[in-house]
Amino acid sequence: QVQLVESGGGLVQPGGSLRLSCAASGFTLDYPTIGWFRQAPGKEREGVSCISSRDGITYYADSVKGRFTISRDTAKNTAYLQMNLLKPEDTAVYYCATDGLPVCPETYGSTWSPKRAFDYWGQGTQVTVSS
């Protein structure tokens, strides 16, 4: 059974950093394509970053480019989202998700702009950026 578990959220001041982790289990093939999403109260879910299973290529939403970095440790079956220079507008519940595809879907150059939901989701972790 596919399972994703996020950790690492918390309260941080503007300009600070956090690193989120996504531990994946239940996959029979290579480490899956992982996407990070976020949803703030009263707002639609937004795709933040994605890392492809097949080649490790990374993609980002324009709103986080240059500040967030996605990575993975296949030996640990864990993906990470390093978030630097955090802003109050980054406040949201962050989710990792996968749908079994070998590459990130709905990419436009280096930008990731997903419109459809993935199949498997973690429980989410709260990130609050506030002074």
trRosetta pair geometry for C-beta under 8 A, 3 or more apart (Angstrom, degrees):
i j d omega theta_ij theta_ji phi_ij phi_ji
1 26 4.9 -75 90 -127 35 141
2 24 7.7 -25 -162 -164 81 88
2 25 7.5 157 -151 88 38 51
2 26 4.2 -162 -92 96 32 132
2 27 6.5 54 -110 -66 89 71
2 98 7.2 -129 -174 70 136 117
2 120 4.6 -61 118 -122 135 159
3 24 7.3 155 85 -155 55 44
3 25 4.8 -9 58 61 100 95
3 26 5.2 108 7 -9 77 129
3 120 8.0 -114 -86 -179 16 126
4 22 5.8 -10 -167 -172 101 98
4 23 7.2 153 -155 77 47 49
4 24 5.5 -9 -103 -102 76 72
4 96 5.3 -140 174 91 133 101
4 97 6.8 -166 47 -99 171 34
4 98 6.7 157 -66 6 136 102
4 120 6.1 128 -9 137 118 102
4 121 6.5 -106 56 159 130 20
4 122 3.8 -96 112 -66 99 89
5 22 7.2 152 73 -155 41 48
5 23 4.7 -16 59 56 97 100
5 122 5.7 155 -99 -136 16 114
5 123 7.1 10 -127 13 60 101
6 9 7.3 45 138 -24 112 106
6 20 6.1 -14 -163 -175 101 108
6 21 6.8 150 -154 82 50 53
6 22 5.4 -17 -95 -98 71 73
6 94 6.7 -177 -169 101 155 88
6 95 6.7 -124 -33 -131 149 38
6 96 5.4 154 -78 7 104 102
6 122 4.4 119 -19 128 95 153
6 123 6.7 -140 32 55 96 69
6 124 6.3 -5 45 -143 142 8
6 125 4.3 -132 123 -17 119 113
7 20 7.2 158 81 -156 39 63
7 21 5.0 -12 59 57 87 102
7 23 7.6 22 6 -7 108 104
7 125 6.2 149 -116 -89 17 148
8 18 6.2 134 152 169 95 97
8 19 5.4 -86 -166 98 143 56
8 20 4.2 179 76 -113 128 42
8 21 5.1 120 -26 6 128 79
8 125 6.3 69 56 140 61 163
9 18 6.9 44 -127 172 36 148
9 20 6.5 28 -61 -101 68 101
9 94 6.4 172 -85 35 116 109
9 125 3.4 179 -17 150 124 100
9 126 4.8 133 147 66 146 43
9 127 4.8 -114 -141 -66 96 65
10 18 6.3 179 46 -119 93 131
10 126 7.7 90 -68 91 17 79
10 127 7.1 8 44 -119 38 57
10 128 7.3 -85 135 37 32 84
11 128 4.7 -20 -107 73 71 108
11 130 6.7 -47 -157 44 96 96
12 16 3.9 -143 171 89 111 137
12 17 7.1 -140 -163 53 154 21
12 18 5.5 -137 -30 -47 150 108
12 86 5.7 65 97 59 126 154
12 127 7.5 -23 19 -165 108 84
12 128 7.3 149 24 84 61 57
12 129 5.7 -25 75 -108 84 68
13 16 4.8 102 60 -25 67 124
13 129 7.3 54 166 -161 12 68
13 130 7.3 -65 -114 87 47 33
13 131 5.3 58 -141 -99 91 67
14 86 6.4 -134 -134 96 41 75
14 87 6.0 34 -136 -125 95 41
14 88 6.1 -34 -84 -41 111 78
14 129 5.8 84 -83 168 61 104
14 130 7.6 29 -37 -112 83 10
14 131 5.9 -40 7 -51 100 98
15 85 6.1 -21 -134 -134 47 51
15 86 6.8 -57 21 52 10 66
16 86 5.4 -31 67 36 67 116
16 129 7.4 -174 49 -130 100 92
17 82 7.2 -6 -169 -177 110 80
17 83 6.2 162 -153 90 61 60
17 84 4.7 -10 -103 -106 104 63
17 85 7.7 22 -79 -13 79 37
17 86 6.7 169 -89 -17 31 106
18 83 5.0 -2 59 58 79 110
18 86 6.8 42 7 -57 97 145
18 127 6.2 -171 63 -128 160 112
19 80 5.9 -11 -175 -169 102 110
19 81 7.0 163 -157 80 53 48
19 82 5.0 -14 -108 -104 90 66
19 83 7.1 -178 -85 19 38 73
20 36 7.2 114 84 -127 141 134
20 80 6.7 150 82 -160 55 55
20 81 4.3 -1 54 52 106 100
20 83 7.0 45 -6 -11 98 113
20 94 5.8 -86 -102 107 163 146
20 96 7.7 174 138 -47 122 110
20 125 6.2 167 -132 66 112 139
20 127 7.6 -66 -66 -65 121 124
21 78 5.7 -17 -167 -171 100 117
21 79 7.4 145 -160 80 50 46
21 80 5.7 -22 -102 -102 62 74
22 34 6.0 148 92 -163 147 140
22 36 7.4 -145 -40 -87 142 91
22 78 6.5 149 74 -159 51 63
22 79 4.4 -14 58 60 110 92
22 80 7.4 -160 18 -72 80 29
22 81 7.6 56 -17 -12 108 97
22 96 3.5 39 -117 -12 143 172
22 122 6.3 -128 -136 -38 94 149
23 76 7.7 -77 -120 147 86 91
23 77 6.4 60 -162 106 65 90
23 78 5.1 -24 -98 -101 62 91
24 27 6.3 15 147 -10 113 123
24 31 6.9 114 71 -149 140 82
24 32 6.4 -146 -177 33 158 106
24 34 7.0 -122 -54 -87 140 121
24 77 4.9 -123 66 166 80 96
24 78 7.0 178 12 -89 79 36
24 79 7.0 46 -20 -3 116 97
24 96 7.9 -106 -68 125 97 134
24 98 7.0 51 -123 -15 133 147
25 77 6.4 79 -77 137 61 150
27 30 7.7 -49 140 86 129 24
27 31 7.0 108 84 -120 154 33
27 32 5.4 -147 -109 -34 151 107
27 77 7.7 174 35 -141 116 120
29 32 7.7 89 76 -76 93 76
30 53 5.6 128 103 176 109 110
30 54 7.8 102 84 -91 148 44
30 74 7.6 -31 -170 -144 83 130
31 34 8.0 -37 156 -27 95 109
31 53 6.0 -172 94 -133 62 89
31 72 6.3 144 139 166 148 142
31 74 4.5 -126 -21 -124 145 92
31 77 6.2 -166 -111 -122 104 63
32 53 5.2 -56 -162 -82 26 129
32 98 4.3 58 124 -160 138 146
32 100 6.2 -59 -135 -99 122 37
33 50 6.8 15 177 -177 98 101
33 51 6.9 -171 -150 91 60 52
33 52 5.3 -20 -112 -135 102 43
33 53 4.3 -84 -50 -21 67 93
33 54 7.8 -8 -67 -6 101 74
33 98 6.0 142 80 -139 63 90
33 99 7.3 -32 75 46 111 69
33 100 7.6 1 35 89 98 6
33 101 5.3 -32 29 77 146 76
33 102 6.6 120 -38 171 118 10
33 103 6.4 99 -90 179 141 4
33 104 5.7 178 -164 -72 127 58
34 50 7.0 179 94 -148 47 58
34 51 5.5 5 56 51 88 93
34 53 8.0 107 -12 -65 68 80
34 70 7.6 -172 92 -174 105 127
34 72 6.8 141 25 -87 134 122
34 79 4.2 -140 84 -33 166 167
34 96 5.7 -12 -170 -169 106 109
34 97 7.4 137 -157 69 59 36
34 98 5.5 -44 -100 -78 55 100
35 47 6.2 -46 -177 -142 122 100
35 48 7.9 134 174 49 76 70
35 49 7.2 174 -153 92 57 42
35 50 4.3 -16 -104 -101 81 93
35 96 7.0 152 81 -156 44 57
35 97 5.2 -28 66 66 94 87
35 98 7.0 156 17 -85 79 46
35 104 6.8 120 -80 -129 99 99
35 112 7.5 -174 -131 170 105 147
35 114 6.7 23 -154 -20 155 154
35 118 5.9 175 42 -45 126 142
36 47 7.7 109 84 -165 52 58
36 48 4.4 -53 103 65 97 114
36 49 4.8 14 43 53 111 83
36 50 7.3 -153 20 -71 66 49
36 70 6.5 -160 0 -99 124 121
36 79 7.9 -153 -54 124 100 126
36 81 4.9 67 -82 -76 163 145
36 94 6.2 -6 -172 -173 102 103
36 95 7.2 155 -156 82 53 45
36 96 5.5 -32 -97 -98 67 70
36 97 7.9 150 -96 19 22 77
37 45 5.4 12 173 180 125 105
37 46 6.5 156 -161 79 74 42
37 47 5.5 -46 -103 -102 81 48
37 48 6.1 168 -112 1 22 91
37 94 7.2 160 85 -155 44 55
37 95 4.8 -16 63 63 94 97
37 96 7.8 160 20 -96 74 21
37 97 6.1 11 1 7 116 123
37 114 7.8 -75 -91 61 108 131
37 118 8.0 -158 -26 10 131 114
38 45 7.3 165 84 -153 31 64
38 46 5.5 -20 62 61 79 93
38 48 5.4 62 -6 -48 103 125
38 90 7.7 -39 168 -168 171 62
38 92 3.8 80 172 106 110 144
38 93 6.6 160 -154 79 67 42
38 94 4.8 -27 -97 -99 91 67
38 95 7.1 169 -87 17 37 73
38 127 7.6 -50 -129 38 127 121
39 43 6.5 -177 -163 83 62 86
39 44 7.3 -89 -126 144 91 25
39 45 4.5 -39 -81 -98 107 70
39 46 7.0 156 -84 14 52 73
39 92 5.6 153 70 -170 24 111
39 93 5.5 -18 60 57 82 92
39 95 7.4 17 3 -2 99 114
40 43 4.3 30 66 33 91 128
40 89 7.9 -56 -69 -168 161 57
40 91 6.1 80 -117 98 111 73
40 92 4.1 -77 -68 -97 73 93
40 93 7.8 165 -85 14 35 66
43 46 7.4 -18 137 -27 117 109
43 92 7.7 -70 63 -109 127 115
45 117 7.9 47 83 -98 154 91
46 61 6.5 35 162 -97 105 163
46 63 7.6 -10 165 38 145 142
46 92 7.8 -69 39 -139 109 170
47 50 6.9 -11 -179 -41 116 108
47 61 5.9 154 97 -64 70 111
47 106 7.8 135 14 91 171 125
47 112 5.4 -111 132 128 126 103
47 113 6.4 161 58 -134 128 22
47 114 4.0 109 -56 30 151 100
48 60 7.3 -26 158 -148 54 68
48 61 5.4 -70 -134 5 34 120
48 64 5.7 38 -163 3 85 156
48 68 6.6 -54 166 117 107 171
48 81 7.1 40 112 -143 133 144
48 94 7.2 -19 -1 -134 156 101
48 112 7.9 16 95 81 21 124
49 58 6.7 -4 -174 -172 103 97
49 59 6.6 165 -154 87 57 55
49 60 4.9 -10 -104 -106 88 68
49 61 6.9 -94 -59 2 58 79
49 64 6.6 -86 -52 88 103 141
49 68 5.8 -138 -46 121 140 128
49 70 4.2 178 140 -41 133 130
49 81 6.2 148 52 -121 135 108
49 112 6.5 123 -130 38 29 145
50 58 7.1 162 85 -152 49 53
50 59 4.8 -5 55 56 94 103
50 70 7.1 146 57 67 8 174
50 104 3.7 113 128 -124 135 134
50 107 7.4 -124 66 -79 134 107
50 112 4.8 151 14 -121 113 157
50 114 7.5 107 -52 -38 139 122
51 56 6.3 -11 -177 -153 100 49
51 57 7.4 170 -150 82 56 35
51 58 5.1 -18 -100 -99 79 78
51 59 7.8 -173 -75 21 38 70
51 70 4.8 -154 -45 129 111 123
51 71 7.1 118 -86 -116 156 13
51 72 5.6 -177 113 -28 154 116
51 79 6.3 -179 41 -137 133 125
51 104 7.1 122 51 -56 5 120
52 55 5.4 10 95 49 125 74
52 56 6.4 -77 69 -18 79 9
52 57 4.9 16 23 49 123 81
52 58 7.7 -135 6 -69 78 35
52 102 6.9 36 -175 143 96 55
52 103 4.3 -4 -135 -134 125 58
52 104 4.9 -98 -73 -14 85 83
53 101 7.5 168 16 102 119 51
53 102 5.1 -102 68 -149 109 49
53 103 7.2 -109 39 -68 75 35
54 102 4.1 51 -48 166 113 101
54 103 5.5 -37 22 -67 121 81
55 103 7.3 12 22 -103 99 96
56 72 7.0 -133 -126 38 92 117
57 103 7.5 10 50 -143 114 95
57 104 7.4 -117 89 13 93 113
58 69 7.8 14 172 -160 163 60
58 70 5.1 168 -139 64 120 105
58 71 7.8 -32 -82 -78 139 49
59 104 5.3 -154 19 97 132 161
59 107 5.0 -110 -107 -120 157 114
59 110 6.0 -176 -125 -179 68 49
59 111 6.5 43 -169 137 99 10
59 112 3.6 110 127 -50 117 106
60 64 5.4 -124 -175 81 112 94
60 65 4.7 138 103 -83 135 74
60 68 6.3 155 -132 73 123 105
60 70 7.5 -179 -80 -3 88 111
60 110 6.7 3 33 146 84 90
60 111 6.8 -59 76 -122 56 47
60 112 6.0 119 28 18 5 102
61 64 5.3 64 65 19 90 98
61 65 7.3 -137 91 -34 43 81
61 111 7.0 53 -128 -158 28 81
61 112 6.0 -66 -59 69 58 83
61 113 7.0 105 -113 -86 76 65
62 65 5.8 -34 -145 -2 36 119
62 111 5.9 -2 -55 -124 83 119
63 89 7.9 -103 -176 118 126 121
64 67 5.4 -106 -167 62 62 102
64 68 4.0 -3 165 11 119 124
64 83 7.7 -61 -152 -125 120 88
64 90 7.7 93 -98 -110 102 109
65 68 7.7 -53 -80 41 19 85
65 110 7.6 88 -116 117 127 116
65 111 7.8 -54 -60 -99 130 78
67 83 6.8 23 140 -159 92 60
67 84 5.3 -145 -167 72 67 74
67 85 4.6 -103 -130 61 109 109
67 86 7.6 137 172 -74 127 42
68 81 6.1 -11 -169 -175 110 91
68 82 6.7 154 -158 83 54 56
68 83 5.1 -10 -107 -106 88 67
68 84 7.3 -176 -79 25 39 69
69 81 7.5 158 79 -157 43 45
69 82 4.4 -7 58 57 95 108
69 84 7.8 27 0 1 98 106
70 79 6.8 -2 -171 179 93 106
70 80 7.0 160 -153 85 47 57
70 81 5.5 -16 -99 -103 74 71
70 82 7.8 -161 -73 22 26 73
71 79 7.1 169 90 -157 40 64
71 80 5.0 -10 61 56 87 103
71 82 7.1 25 7 -7 109 107
72 78 6.9 168 -154 94 64 46
72 79 4.5 -30 -100 -104 86 74
72 80 7.1 -178 -84 14 35 75
73 76 4.3 21 107 33 116 108
73 77 7.8 -37 93 17 74 19
73 78 5.1 3 54 62 98 91
73 79 7.9 -173 21 -84 63 31
73 80 7.5 48 -8 -17 95 110
74 77 6.9 31 -163 -78 40 44
79 96 6.3 151 70 -141 122 144
81 94 7.2 -136 65 174 153 144
81 96 7.9 -165 -22 -80 121 104
83 86 5.7 55 141 -79 107 102
83 90 6.9 141 -174 180 135 149
83 127 7.3 24 59 -147 167 153
86 90 5.0 -106 -157 51 84 150
86 127 7.7 -129 -144 168 139 120
86 129 4.6 -151 144 -108 114 134
87 90 5.1 113 58 -11 68 99
87 129 6.1 89 102 121 21 157
88 91 5.9 -19 -178 -14 53 115
88 129 5.0 -150 -100 98 36 101
88 130 6.3 71 -116 -87 94 60
89 129 7.8 -36 33 64 31 132
90 127 6.5 -55 133 120 93 127
90 129 5.1 60 62 -6 97 143
91 127 6.3 -153 -129 105 43 75
91 128 5.2 35 -130 -129 104 49
91 129 5.0 -130 -60 29 86 81
91 130 7.1 44 -81 -44 135 91
92 127 6.2 6 56 57 58 97
93 124 4.4 17 170 -179 112 128
93 125 7.0 152 -158 70 69 25
93 126 5.5 -38 -100 -94 73 61
93 127 7.6 154 -106 18 22 73
94 124 6.5 146 72 -153 36 71
94 125 5.5 -28 61 63 90 80
94 126 7.8 153 14 -106 77 12
94 127 5.5 39 -15 -7 117 118
95 121 5.6 -10 179 -161 129 101
95 122 5.6 178 -156 58 74 87
95 123 7.9 -156 -119 83 91 18
95 124 4.7 -39 -80 -91 86 79
95 125 7.9 154 -80 16 43 65
96 121 7.6 152 86 -152 44 53
96 122 4.9 43 53 1 80 128
97 117 7.7 -88 173 -176 160 72
97 118 3.8 141 144 61 120 140
97 119 7.8 149 179 50 100 41
97 120 6.2 160 -157 86 69 54
97 121 4.7 -18 -102 -100 100 68
97 122 7.0 -125 -69 5 58 75
98 118 5.8 145 84 176 8 138
98 119 7.1 -39 101 54 55 84
98 120 5.2 -14 61 61 78 107
99 105 7.7 -23 56 -2 134 129
99 118 4.1 -135 -46 -150 101 79
99 119 4.3 113 -122 3 76 93
99 120 6.9 172 -85 16 45 78
100 119 6.6 -4 0 33 102 137
100 120 8.0 87 -34 4 86 115
101 104 7.5 126 95 -97 122 16
101 105 5.9 53 72 -42 171 101
103 107 7.9 -81 150 1 104 133
104 107 5.4 79 101 -51 105 120
104 112 6.1 -59 158 -114 138 119
105 114 6.4 77 87 -110 92 99
105 116 7.6 -30 105 53 143 107
106 112 6.8 79 99 -161 84 65
106 113 5.8 -111 148 77 106 61
106 114 4.6 129 67 -101 141 55
106 115 6.2 -178 -124 8 158 80
106 116 7.5 161 -34 25 142 86
107 110 7.8 -27 -174 -141 107 12
107 111 6.8 150 -162 81 64 49
107 112 5.5 -33 -105 -98 77 66
107 113 7.7 129 -115 23 29 70
108 111 4.7 -24 68 68 88 104
108 112 7.9 171 24 -84 73 20
108 113 6.1 -3 9 17 117 117
114 118 7.9 -10 179 -44 158 87
118 121 6.8 134 81 -68 102 80
121 124 7.9 4 162 -47 107 82
122 125 7.9 -15 120 -20 129 87
